[in-house]
């Protein structure tokens, strides 16, 4: 049982339940994280989709912003999907007033780049390091990555735009893999957590 990593899902807002299910199916012990003391008990963290501005403000309100930044800087594995990708970026183009990020990936992200809610779509995405064919990605008001720094590795593109990036122990996707029943992205993240546990 000691090889089973404990992975939290930041449960301030967004599609928390779906990530908990996906992580459990990828052989992790998954639990919601809302407070610094809960963050201290996990080996890795998923930052879910949702509304990035709201999540940023709630992280400050719940006293999570600085503890999160410290854990990410210290090398805790972290995986951000959609809004979570925005929160892991070092820089956001056109950020909302007062919006902060946790950082962790040297990338510049454009919010809502793929369009509004009614322009949401699904697409098959080839992800480097994922075997078994393309991953089915759900794009909902999704961001894309405008550019990455030297330390960040682009692992997927869609329509000529960067939609998945990895840097050290940090992973981010524009899309929501937790909504598809294909848990290979979560399995990749669980392996990343296990490697540093």
Secondary structure, 3 states (H helix, E strand, C coil): CCCCCEEEEECCCCCHHHHHHHHHHCCCEEEEECCHHHHCCCCEEEECCCCHHHHHHHHHHCCCHHHHHHHHHCCCEEEEECHHHHHHEEEEECCCCCCCCCCCEEEEEECCCCCCHHHCEEEEECCCCCCCCCEEEEECCCCEEEEECCCCEEEEEECCEEEEEEECCEEEECCEHHHCCCCHHHHHHHHHHHHHC
